[in-house]
Each structure stands twice: as structure tokens, then as C-alpha cells.
Amino acid sequence: MTTSPYKSAIVIGAGFGGLALAIRLQSAGVATTIVEARDKPGGRAYVWEKDGHVFDAGPTVITDPDCLQRLWNLSGHDMAEDVDLVPVKPFYRLSWPDGTVFDYTNDDAELKASMDALNPDDWAGYQRFLAYSAGVFNEGYVKLGTKAFESIGDMLKAAPALAKYQAWRSVYSMVSSFVKDEHLRQALSFHTLLVGGNPMTCSSIYALIHKLERDGGVWFAKGGTNKLIAGMVRHFERIGGTLRLGDPVTAITAENDRVTGVRTRSGWSATADAVASNGDVVHSYGLIEGSTRGPQQVRALKRKRFSPGLFVLHFGLEGTCDIAHHTILFGPRYGGLVNDIYKTGKLATDPALYLHHPTITDPSMAPPGCSTFYALAPVPNAARADVDWAVEGPRYQEVVLDTLEERLIPGIRKRIRTIFHYTPADFSTDLAAHLGSAFSLEPVLWQSAWFRTHNRDDKLRNLYFVGAGTHPGAGIPGVVGSAEATAGLMLA
């Protein structure tokens, strides 16, 4: 059992972070209840079924499956009991408007051939980048990815390693010091966009993602990411946990310097020894009732920089397509586009797209002879651009379809059998996401580790946070790592 001072806990939100934390707590003997606002678990990993197509909301890139397997190991189980993970090859197919296509993989022979076709001199630089990526992976992920930063002292201890790897530089800047071909610079730096970071400003520590993918691979859960969520729920309930769906938390109650429990929209309330939130950090602090801590932190958080929003176009097509599972369509601009997204707030007419095509791996996610897709475009959050998505959503849908028709799927509109889009306004409504941000706080150096929302509140010492808004940040390995860090504090 556990040496934790807590016998009971409430976790707000059944996203990856909330489920991972709840599994850790329940495995250690802490009676844990998850309270989820929506009708289904998953948070950002929600799912829709329309016209026979299964549409994952995202995230859809699964890396470091070992961090997930450890959740089952805690109680002597195997993830394979509940989830069927299959490898994705290539990891990504990258495409540029000039016709260049690059398959991104961890097969060195294939990778070298592809790089040599662009610039033979860059293979040696890529090897140096690999060594750099391995170094930041060890320092930033292995050593610190599951460690809570509770004091500035914790940050200072990490400072020498951060300095050694020039963490103040951007990922794009660091990559550019190793390779010269612009296609390769983009290919080795775009990953930050998948966790909400601007390649031109995101700390070079995030180059660790390359090592994470090379060693652990890129995976897909048969049936979609929703099946991974379903497997986590099944395991949580198997070990005695309780999941309450469709009942948003409206208050985190507090007395003196402690939280006491939660109250929900239905009128249900419960007390617990500890409360942890997997929800948006601004929204979560806004729920606190009976303490000045909530309003103080809301004001402080609103002064920080938040990641961009996402425009996601889900569509099902007649017929099958020979298109890679993960395809990145770079636009004609790279630096200019991310500048529009992160700084000027322009809604680009030349978007870069991440195209998810799960039926190339698992045809069961569409009716026989059909295909399921989503196309994702990073867009400015509400602080950068005042966009009326009720008006602009249908217009931007056409911009995305135009791009897909020109670059990848000729005649796409004639093949559409079902289609819908999801915008930053939906993130705000469905997920209470501040500014419609899809990834919470922007991952820049001065908003990382101790500078991010702490895994345990500094004043309300039995209030905890998990997920993208706390350390280490967004992405499945990030939020699962945050669960391990937070659980370490709760179970100490």
C-alpha cells in the first residue's frame, strides 16, 4: 500500500494526465475519484463517431510507450491487456510546395539516402545533432521529465545542464548550427509545433523529442487514440477507481490553507484529502472557493504567454488513399508563418498542415472502402487574434480543403461523405481552455520547469496540478510525466 498522508483524492479531468495520475494514486492505495465534465473521458483525446467513421480529436502521435506501460506495471498488469499498439512507419512523410518529399524515420539507411538527396554534406551534421539530442534527452527527459520543481533551488540545480546545452537558444537555431539544407532544418525542428511551441523561440531542450522518437518509435493504438484512453479507464476501474462523467466541477472548496473537496454542476459534492486538476490551469484556479489564492493565481497566469490554438478539419472520404499515416504539408513560408501564428495574429491563407490518416494503418476506423482523416493547422490564440470562428470556421475549412486539393488529394470535395471542423472557440467551450489555447502555457524557457504552474500549489498544499499546464508540458509523454511528478509529491 502507500505511505501517503492521503487516503482519498479527487482528480478533476479524465485527460491523459488525469487518468495517469489517478492510476498511480489508486495503484498506491489512495481511493481516487475522477470527475470529468464531458460525456466521455479523454479531454483533448476525445472521439466522435459519424457516418461510420471514427474521428480522434487528438493527440494522435504516441511516443515513449514505456511511460504508459509503467502505469500498468504498478499493479502487476500489462498494457497489452487493454491496448493494442502498432508501430507507424515512416514516422512522418514531410512534403514541401517545391515538390520535395522526405520520409522521416529511424532507419539510418533510408534516412541517409533521403538526406543525401537534399545535401550530402548534412549527414555528418545530422550525426552531431543526434549526439546533441541524446544529451538533452538525458538531461531534460530522463533526469527531469518526472521530477517536480517546487523551489527556485530545484531550478538552479538544473541550470548547469541547461547552460551546457545552450537552452536559451531556439530549436530552429540549434538545428541550423548542425545542418544547412532548409528542408532538413524544418524537418528537425517542426516537432515543437506538436506541443504548442514556436520552433523559432522554443528552448533547444525540446530537441530531445528527436531522440525520444528515434529510440522509442512512433506508435498508433488500434482503433484510435480513444482506445488508449478506454484502456486506461478500464485499468483504472479494474484496480478500484471511480470515474464520474458528464458533471463539470463548479467549485474547489477551501478552508484556511487547504482544499477540502469539490462541488459539481449537478449539485453533487465530495470531500477528499487532496484534489488534483488536469483541467486548464487558469480555469482551475478560477474554481477555488473560500481562498484568495484562486484570484491571485488567475491574475498571474493571465500575464503569461499561451500556446496557439488549432483549427482541426475532420473528414471522411469515399475510397482509399495511399497517403502516409502522419503527413506534414509545409507551407511556402516557415518563419513567416510561425510569426503570424505566435506574434502578429494573422490567420494565414497558406497554412502548414499536419494530416492524420489512421485508416492506412487501421481500416476499421472507416466504413469498408472509405478513409478517415483530420487536417490540423496551428492558428493564433484569442490573445493574438480576435477571430469570430462561427464566421471564419467555414471559410477556413475551404482554405484547408484548397491546400489538400492542390497538394495531396485532387478532387477531394467530390469524395467527401462527412466533414466537420473544430476551432479555438470549441477548445474554450468544451475544455475551458484559456484563450482557446490547445497546449496551455507556451513552452519557452522562462515558462518551463519551476516557471510553469507548479505540480503542487505553493499555498494550498493539498492542491495539485497535472497535464500540459504544469511541468514538463504538453504531449502524451509530457503529461504522463507530469502525472509521475505529481504522484511523487502526493505519495511521499
C-alpha positions as CSV (number, residue, x, y, z in Angstrom):
1,M,0.0,0.0,0.0
2,T,1.1,3.6,0.4
3,T,2.9,5.8,2.9
4,S,1.0,8.7,1.6
5,P,-0.7,11.0,4.1
6,Y,-3.7,10.9,1.8
7,K,-6.3,8.2,2.0
8,S,-8.6,9.7,-0.7
9,A,-8.2,12.0,-3.7
10,I,-10.3,13.7,-6.3
11,V,-8.8,14.3,-9.8
12,I,-10.6,16.8,-12.0
13,G,-10.5,15.8,-15.7
14,A,-10.1,12.5,-17.4
15,G,-7.5,13.5,-20.0
16,F,-4.2,11.6,-20.3
17,G,-2.7,13.4,-17.3
18,G,-5.6,13.0,-15.1
19,L,-6.0,9.3,-15.9
20,A,-2.3,8.6,-15.5
21,L,-2.3,10.4,-12.1
22,A,-5.4,8.6,-10.9
23,I,-4.0,5.2,-11.9
24,R,-0.8,6.0,-9.9
25,L,-2.8,7.0,-6.9
26,Q,-5.2,4.2,-7.0
27,S,-2.4,1.7,-7.5
28,A,-0.8,3.0,-4.3
29,G,-4.0,2.5,-2.3
30,V,-5.4,6.1,-2.4
31,A,-9.1,5.9,-3.0
32,T,-9.4,8.0,-6.2
33,T,-12.4,9.5,-8.0
34,I,-12.1,11.3,-11.4
35,V,-14.7,13.9,-12.1
36,E,-15.0,14.7,-15.8
37,A,-17.1,17.5,-17.3
38,R,-17.7,15.8,-20.7
39,D,-19.8,12.8,-21.6
40,K,-16.7,10.8,-22.5
41,P,-13.2,10.5,-21.0
42,G,-10.1,11.8,-22.9
43,G,-10.1,15.5,-22.6
44,R,-8.2,16.7,-25.7
45,A,-8.2,13.0,-26.7
46,Y,-12.0,13.0,-27.2
47,V,-13.6,10.9,-30.0
48,W,-16.6,11.3,-32.4
49,E,-18.3,8.6,-34.5
50,K,-20.0,10.0,-37.5
51,D,-21.4,8.1,-40.6
52,G,-19.3,5.1,-39.7
53,H,-16.1,7.0,-39.3
54,V,-14.1,7.2,-36.0
55,F,-12.6,10.6,-35.5
56,D,-10.0,11.1,-32.8
57,A,-9.8,14.6,-31.6
58,G,-6.1,14.1,-30.9
59,P,-3.4,13.8,-29.8
60,T,-2.6,11.1,-32.4
61,V,1.2,10.8,-32.2
62,I,2.1,8.3,-29.5
63,T,5.8,8.1,-28.4
64,D,7.6,6.5,-25.5
65,P,5.1,3.7,-24.9
66,D,7.2,2.6,-21.9
67,C,5.9,5.7,-20.0
68,L,2.4,4.3,-20.5
69,Q,3.4,0.6,-19.8
70,R,4.7,1.7,-16.4
71,L,1.1,2.7,-15.4
72,W,0.0,-0.9,-15.7
73,N,3.2,-2.3,-14.1
74,L,2.3,-0.6,-10.9
75,S,-0.3,-3.2,-10.2
76,G,1.3,-6.1,-12.0
77,H,-0.6,-5.8,-15.2
78,D,0.3,-5.5,-18.9
79,M,-0.9,-2.7,-21.1
80,A,-1.4,-5.3,-23.9
81,E,-4.4,-6.5,-21.9
82,D,-6.2,-3.3,-22.8
83,V,-4.4,-1.6,-25.7
84,D,-3.0,-2.8,-29.0
85,L,-0.2,-0.5,-30.0
86,V,1.3,-0.9,-33.5
87,P,4.3,0.9,-35.0
88,V,3.9,3.6,-37.6
89,K,6.4,3.7,-40.5
90,P,7.6,6.2,-41.6
91,F,7.1,8.3,-38.6
92,Y,6.1,11.2,-40.8
93,R,6.1,12.0,-44.5
94,L,7.2,15.6,-45.0
95,S,6.2,17.5,-48.1
96,W,7.0,21.0,-49.4
97,P,5.4,23.1,-52.1
98,D,8.5,22.8,-54.3
99,G,7.8,19.0,-54.6
100,T,10.4,17.8,-52.1
101,V,9.2,14.8,-50.1
102,F,11.1,13.4,-47.1
103,D,10.3,10.3,-45.1
104,Y,11.2,10.8,-41.5
105,T,12.3,7.5,-39.9
106,N,14.8,5.9,-37.5
107,D,16.1,3.6,-40.3
108,D,19.5,5.1,-40.8
109,A,20.0,3.6,-44.3
110,E,16.7,5.1,-45.5
111,L,17.3,8.4,-43.7
112,K,20.8,8.8,-45.1
113,A,19.6,8.2,-48.7
114,S,16.9,10.8,-48.2
115,M,19.3,13.4,-46.6
116,D,21.9,12.8,-49.3
117,A,19.3,13.6,-51.9
118,L,18.9,17.0,-50.3
119,N,22.5,17.8,-49.2
120,P,25.1,15.0,-48.8
121,D,27.2,17.2,-46.5
122,D,24.4,17.3,-43.9
123,W,24.7,13.7,-42.9
124,A,27.7,14.4,-40.7
125,G,25.9,17.4,-39.2
126,Y,22.9,15.3,-38.5
127,Q,25.1,12.9,-36.5
128,R,26.3,15.8,-34.4
129,F,22.7,16.8,-33.9
130,L,21.8,13.3,-32.8
131,A,24.5,13.5,-30.2
132,Y,23.1,16.8,-29.0
133,S,19.6,15.4,-28.9
134,A,20.7,12.5,-26.9
135,G,22.4,14.8,-24.4
136,V,19.3,17.0,-23.9
137,F,17.1,13.9,-23.8
138,N,19.1,12.5,-20.9
139,E,19.2,15.8,-19.0
140,G,15.7,17.1,-19.8
141,Y,13.6,14.0,-20.1
142,V,15.3,11.1,-18.2
143,K,16.5,13.2,-15.3
144,L,13.9,16.0,-15.1
145,G,10.8,14.9,-17.0
146,T,9.2,13.2,-14.0
147,K,10.7,15.5,-11.3
148,A,8.6,18.2,-9.7
149,F,10.2,21.7,-9.4
150,E,9.0,23.1,-6.1
151,S,11.6,25.8,-5.5
152,I,13.9,28.0,-7.3
153,G,16.7,25.9,-5.8
154,D,15.4,22.9,-7.9
155,M,15.7,25.1,-10.9
156,L,19.2,26.3,-10.0
157,K,20.4,22.6,-9.7
158,A,19.3,22.1,-13.3
159,A,20.9,25.3,-14.5
160,P,24.4,23.9,-15.3
161,A,22.9,21.2,-17.6
162,L,20.7,23.8,-19.2
163,A,23.7,26.1,-19.8
164,K,25.8,23.2,-21.2
165,Y,23.2,22.6,-23.9
166,Q,22.5,26.3,-24.6
167,A,18.9,26.0,-23.5
168,W,18.4,29.8,-24.2
169,R,18.8,29.1,-27.9
170,S,15.8,28.1,-30.0
171,V,15.3,24.6,-31.5
172,Y,15.5,26.0,-35.0
173,S,18.7,27.9,-34.2
174,M,20.3,24.9,-32.8
175,V,19.3,22.6,-35.6
176,S,20.6,25.2,-38.1
177,S,24.0,25.0,-36.5
178,F,24.2,21.4,-37.5
179,V,22.5,21.1,-40.9
180,K,22.4,23.6,-43.8
181,D,19.6,22.4,-46.0
182,E,16.4,24.4,-45.2
183,H,14.2,21.4,-45.7
184,L,16.2,19.5,-43.1
185,R,16.2,22.4,-40.7
186,Q,12.4,22.4,-40.9
187,A,12.2,18.6,-40.7
188,L,14.3,18.5,-37.5
189,S,12.5,21.5,-35.8
190,F,8.8,21.2,-36.6
191,H,8.1,18.8,-33.6
192,T,7.8,21.8,-31.2
193,L,4.6,22.8,-33.1
194,L,3.1,19.5,-32.0
195,V,3.4,20.5,-28.3
196,G,2.5,24.2,-28.8
197,G,6.0,25.6,-29.2
198,N,7.3,28.1,-31.8
199,P,10.4,26.5,-33.4
200,M,12.0,29.9,-33.6
201,T,11.6,30.6,-29.8
202,C,11.0,27.3,-28.1
203,S,14.0,26.2,-26.0
204,S,16.5,24.0,-27.7
205,I,15.9,21.5,-24.9
206,Y,12.9,20.4,-26.9
207,A,15.3,18.9,-29.4
208,L,15.0,15.9,-27.1
209,I,11.9,14.9,-29.0
210,H,14.0,13.6,-31.8
211,K,15.9,11.2,-29.5
212,L,12.6,10.2,-27.9
213,E,11.2,9.2,-31.3
214,R,14.3,7.5,-32.6
215,D,14.7,5.3,-29.6
216,G,11.0,4.6,-28.7
217,G,9.4,4.9,-32.2
218,V,6.1,6.4,-33.2
219,W,3.0,4.3,-32.4
220,F,-0.7,4.0,-33.0
221,A,-3.4,2.5,-30.9
222,K,-5.6,0.1,-32.9
223,G,-9.0,1.8,-33.1
224,G,-7.5,5.2,-32.5
225,T,-6.1,7.2,-29.5
226,N,-9.6,6.8,-28.0
227,K,-8.8,3.1,-27.5
228,L,-5.7,4.1,-25.4
229,I,-8.0,6.3,-23.3
230,A,-10.5,3.5,-23.0
231,G,-7.8,1.1,-21.9
232,M,-6.6,3.5,-19.3
233,V,-10.1,3.9,-18.0
234,R,-10.7,0.1,-18.0
235,H,-7.5,-0.4,-16.0
236,F,-8.3,2.4,-13.5
237,E,-11.7,0.9,-12.8
238,R,-10.2,-2.6,-12.6
239,I,-8.0,-1.5,-9.7
240,G,-10.9,0.1,-7.9
241,G,-11.0,3.7,-9.2
242,T,-14.2,5.6,-9.7
243,L,-15.0,7.7,-12.8
244,R,-17.8,10.3,-12.8
245,L,-18.7,11.6,-16.3
246,G,-20.8,14.5,-17.6
247,D,-20.7,16.6,-14.5
248,P,-18.4,19.7,-14.6
249,V,-16.7,20.8,-11.4
250,T,-18.0,24.3,-10.5
251,A,-16.0,24.8,-7.3
252,I,-12.9,23.6,-5.5
253,T,-13.7,24.3,-1.9
254,A,-11.1,25.5,0.5
255,E,-10.7,26.4,4.2
256,N,-7.6,28.2,5.6
257,D,-4.6,26.8,3.7
258,R,-6.1,23.6,2.4
259,V,-8.7,22.5,-0.2
260,T,-11.4,20.3,1.1
261,G,-13.2,18.9,-1.9
262,V,-15.3,19.8,-5.0
263,R,-18.8,20.6,-6.0
264,T,-20.3,20.0,-9.4
265,R,-22.9,21.4,-11.7
266,S,-25.4,18.7,-10.8
267,G,-25.1,19.6,-7.1
268,W,-23.0,16.6,-6.2
269,S,-20.2,17.3,-3.8
270,A,-17.4,15.3,-2.2
271,T,-14.6,15.8,0.3
272,A,-11.1,14.4,-0.1
273,D,-7.7,14.6,1.5
274,A,-6.3,16.0,-1.7
275,V,-7.5,17.5,-5.0
276,A,-5.6,17.5,-8.3
277,S,-6.7,19.2,-11.5
278,N,-6.0,18.1,-15.0
279,G,-8.0,21.0,-16.3
280,D,-6.9,24.3,-17.8
281,V,-4.8,26.0,-15.2
282,V,-6.5,29.4,-15.4
283,H,-9.9,27.8,-15.2
284,S,-8.8,25.5,-12.4
285,Y,-7.6,28.4,-10.2
286,G,-10.8,30.2,-11.0
287,L,-12.8,27.4,-9.4
288,I,-11.3,27.9,-6.0
289,E,-13.9,29.0,-3.4
290,G,-13.0,30.2,0.1
291,S,-9.4,31.4,-0.5
292,T,-7.8,34.4,-2.1
293,R,-5.3,32.1,-3.8
294,G,-7.5,31.5,-6.8
295,P,-7.9,35.1,-7.9
296,Q,-4.2,35.8,-7.3
297,Q,-3.1,32.9,-9.5
298,V,-5.6,33.7,-12.2
299,R,-4.2,37.2,-12.5
300,A,-0.6,35.9,-12.5
301,L,-1.3,33.2,-15.1
302,K,-3.1,35.6,-17.4
303,R,0.1,37.6,-17.7
304,K,1.9,34.6,-19.2
305,R,2.1,33.6,-22.8
306,F,-0.1,30.8,-24.0
307,S,0.3,28.4,-26.9
308,P,-1.6,28.9,-30.1
309,G,-5.0,27.5,-31.0
310,L,-5.7,24.8,-33.5
311,F,-8.1,24.5,-36.4
312,V,-8.9,20.8,-37.0
313,L,-10.8,19.7,-40.0
314,H,-12.2,16.1,-39.7
315,F,-13.4,14.4,-42.9
316,G,-14.3,11.0,-44.3
317,L,-13.8,10.2,-47.9
318,E,-15.2,7.7,-50.4
319,G,-12.4,5.4,-51.5
320,T,-9.0,4.6,-50.0
321,C,-5.8,6.7,-50.2
322,D,-2.1,5.9,-50.5
323,I,-1.2,8.6,-48.0
324,A,1.1,8.1,-45.0
325,H,-0.4,7.8,-41.6
326,H,1.3,11.1,-40.5
327,T,1.9,13.7,-43.2
328,I,3.3,17.2,-42.7
329,L,2.5,19.6,-45.5
330,F,4.8,22.6,-45.0
331,G,3.7,25.9,-46.5
332,P,5.7,28.2,-48.7
333,R,6.8,30.1,-45.6
334,Y,8.2,28.7,-42.3
335,G,9.5,31.6,-40.2
336,G,6.9,33.9,-41.6
337,L,4.0,31.5,-40.9
338,V,5.0,30.9,-37.2
339,N,5.5,34.6,-36.8
340,D,1.9,35.1,-38.0
341,I,0.7,32.4,-35.5
342,Y,2.7,33.5,-32.5
343,K,3.2,37.2,-32.9
344,T,1.2,39.1,-35.4
345,G,-2.0,37.1,-35.1
346,K,-2.7,36.8,-38.8
347,L,-4.9,33.9,-39.9
348,A,-2.7,32.5,-42.7
349,T,-4.0,31.8,-46.1
350,D,-1.0,29.5,-46.7
351,P,-1.2,27.2,-43.7
352,A,1.1,24.3,-42.8
353,L,-0.9,21.2,-42.1
354,Y,-0.5,18.0,-40.1
355,L,-2.6,15.3,-41.8
356,H,-3.7,12.3,-39.8
357,H,-4.8,9.3,-41.8
358,P,-5.5,6.4,-39.4
359,T,-7.2,4.2,-41.9
360,I,-3.9,3.5,-43.7
361,T,-3.0,1.6,-40.6
362,D,-6.4,0.5,-39.3
363,P,-9.1,0.4,-42.0
364,S,-11.8,-0.4,-39.3
365,M,-11.9,3.4,-38.5
366,A,-14.0,3.9,-41.6
367,P,-16.7,2.0,-43.5
368,P,-15.4,-0.5,-46.0
369,G,-13.7,1.2,-48.9
370,C,-13.6,4.6,-47.2
371,S,-10.9,6.7,-45.5
372,T,-10.8,8.8,-42.3
373,F,-8.7,11.9,-41.9
374,Y,-8.1,15.0,-40.0
375,A,-6.1,18.0,-41.1
376,L,-4.7,20.2,-38.3
377,A,-3.5,23.8,-38.7
378,P,-2.0,25.9,-35.9
379,V,-3.7,29.3,-35.7
380,P,-3.4,32.3,-33.3
381,N,-5.0,32.1,-29.9
382,A,-7.5,34.7,-28.8
383,A,-4.8,37.0,-27.3
384,R,-3.2,37.3,-30.7
385,A,-6.3,37.5,-33.0
386,D,-9.9,38.4,-32.3
387,V,-11.4,35.8,-34.7
388,D,-15.1,35.1,-34.9
389,W,-14.8,31.4,-35.5
390,A,-18.5,31.0,-36.2
391,V,-17.9,33.1,-39.3
392,E,-14.2,32.2,-40.1
393,G,-14.5,28.4,-39.4
394,P,-16.4,27.6,-42.6
395,R,-14.1,29.9,-44.6
396,Y,-11.0,28.4,-43.1
397,Q,-12.4,24.9,-43.9
398,E,-12.3,25.9,-47.6
399,V,-8.7,27.2,-47.2
400,V,-7.6,23.8,-45.8
401,L,-9.5,21.9,-48.5
402,D,-7.9,24.1,-51.2
403,T,-4.5,23.2,-49.8
404,L,-5.3,19.5,-49.7
405,E,-6.7,19.5,-53.2
406,E,-3.7,21.3,-54.6
407,R,-1.0,19.4,-52.7
408,L,-2.3,15.9,-52.0
409,I,-5.9,14.8,-52.8
410,P,-7.1,16.0,-56.2
411,G,-10.9,16.2,-56.4
412,I,-11.2,15.9,-52.6
413,R,-14.6,17.7,-52.4
414,K,-16.3,15.2,-54.7
415,R,-15.2,12.4,-52.4
416,I,-16.3,13.9,-49.1
417,R,-19.0,11.8,-47.3
418,T,-18.8,13.6,-43.9
419,I,-17.0,16.7,-42.6
420,F,-16.8,19.0,-39.6
421,H,-14.3,21.3,-38.0
422,Y,-13.1,22.1,-34.5
423,T,-11.8,25.6,-33.6
424,P,-10.2,27.5,-30.7
425,A,-13.7,28.6,-29.8
426,D,-14.6,24.9,-29.3
427,F,-11.5,24.4,-27.2
428,S,-12.7,27.3,-25.0
429,T,-16.3,26.0,-24.8
430,D,-15.6,22.2,-24.4
431,L,-12.3,22.3,-22.5
432,A,-12.4,25.7,-20.7
433,A,-9.1,26.4,-22.5
434,H,-7.8,29.9,-21.7
435,L,-7.7,31.9,-25.0
436,G,-8.6,28.8,-26.9
437,S,-5.1,27.6,-26.5
438,A,-4.6,23.9,-27.5
439,F,-1.5,23.3,-25.4
440,S,-1.8,25.7,-22.3
441,L,1.3,27.7,-21.5
442,E,3.8,28.3,-24.4
443,P,6.9,26.2,-23.9
444,V,9.6,28.9,-23.7
445,L,12.5,28.7,-21.3
446,W,11.1,31.3,-18.9
447,Q,7.8,29.3,-18.7
448,S,9.4,25.9,-18.2
449,A,10.1,23.7,-15.1
450,W,9.8,25.9,-11.9
451,F,8.5,28.8,-14.0
452,R,5.5,26.7,-15.1
453,T,2.4,26.1,-12.9
454,H,3.8,24.0,-10.0
455,N,2.7,20.4,-9.6
456,R,1.7,21.3,-6.1
457,D,0.3,24.7,-5.2
458,D,2.6,26.9,-3.0
459,K,-0.1,27.9,-0.6
460,L,-2.9,25.3,-0.7
461,R,-0.6,22.4,-0.1
462,N,-3.0,19.6,-0.8
463,L,-4.0,21.1,-4.2
464,Y,-2.1,19.6,-7.2
465,F,-1.9,20.0,-10.9
466,V,-1.2,17.6,-13.7
467,G,-1.2,17.9,-17.5
468,A,0.0,20.3,-20.2
469,G,-0.1,23.5,-18.0
470,T,2.3,22.1,-15.4
471,H,5.9,20.6,-15.6
472,P,7.1,19.2,-18.0
473,G,4.4,20.3,-20.6
474,A,2.3,19.1,-23.5
475,G,2.3,15.9,-25.5
476,I,1.5,12.4,-24.2
477,P,5.0,11.7,-22.7
478,G,4.9,15.2,-21.1
479,V,1.5,14.9,-19.4
480,V,2.2,11.3,-18.4
481,G,5.5,12.5,-17.0
482,S,3.7,15.3,-15.1
483,A,1.5,12.6,-13.5
484,E,4.5,10.8,-12.3
485,A,6.0,14.0,-10.9
486,T,2.7,15.0,-9.2
487,A,2.1,11.5,-7.8
488,G,5.6,11.5,-6.4
489,L,4.6,14.6,-4.3
490,M,1.2,13.1,-3.3
491,L,2.6,9.8,-2.2
492,A,5.7,11.0,-0.5
